[in-house]
């Protein structure tokens, strides 16, 4: 892809460890990797070899995201913690992936997806914190009669609106994370 080097550098800058797992010959992988400079570039791998590699990373506590497009990527995409198939790739890869990268010309949507996922995680945490805080305060107040039932219902509705409003911030997507 035309933006591969830029995407690789952006992922590296964010602290991600990158690996190449390919069924292509090792010589081909080495030629491809001359520009990318990924430390772990493995070629000549069968689907079982890719699967074993991912399982070894997971056994060491790593969270593995896998990008693949071929039939031989199906099992490893199913095993990865997060799996991404390329839209123009094999249907088996697409059917086992968590998401499909619809652009077959660019990888930049992958970086955007990472940003949105991080933003979503942050907002979910905020929503859980807000809901927990509200319930810690509101339930005892309602149980002791300090708050009338209609006030508690109104407060719960307001709390839900705050959570929904906060969730809508995911769509902004411009914040750098």
C-alpha positions, 0 to 999 in steps of 0.5 A: 500500500502507498501509505504503509511506511507512514502507518508503520511509523505512526504505530511505532511512535504509539509504542506498538510492537510490530511483527510480520508473519507471512506465508511468502518465502523468507527472501521475499519478506526480507526484501519487503522489510528493507523499507519497513525495518520491522525487527521480527519478520518471519516468512515461510510460515504455514497457518499453524506457524502463524498461530503458534507465534500469536499464541506465544505472544499471548502466553507472554501477556501481549494483546495481539492485533492481527491484520490479514487478507489471505485464506491462510490467515483465517485461523490466526485472525480467529485467535488474535485478540483483535483481528482485522481483515482487508476488504478485498481479501479472502472471505475466510479472513473476513468471516473470522475477523473482528473488523474489516478494513474496507480500503484496499488501497490505504492502511491509514484507516487502521490508525484512525480505527486505533484512535477511535477505539482508544477514545471509545475506551476512555469514554466508556470508562468515564460513563462507568465512573459517572454511573457508579458515582451517581448510584453510590449517591442516589441509591442511599438518598432514595432508600433513606427517603431524602429523595422522593421517588419522582426526584430519583426517577428524574435524576436517573433520566438525567444521568442516562442523558449525561451518559448518552451525551458523553457517548456522542463525543466518540463521533467527534474523533478529532482529539489526539490520544 
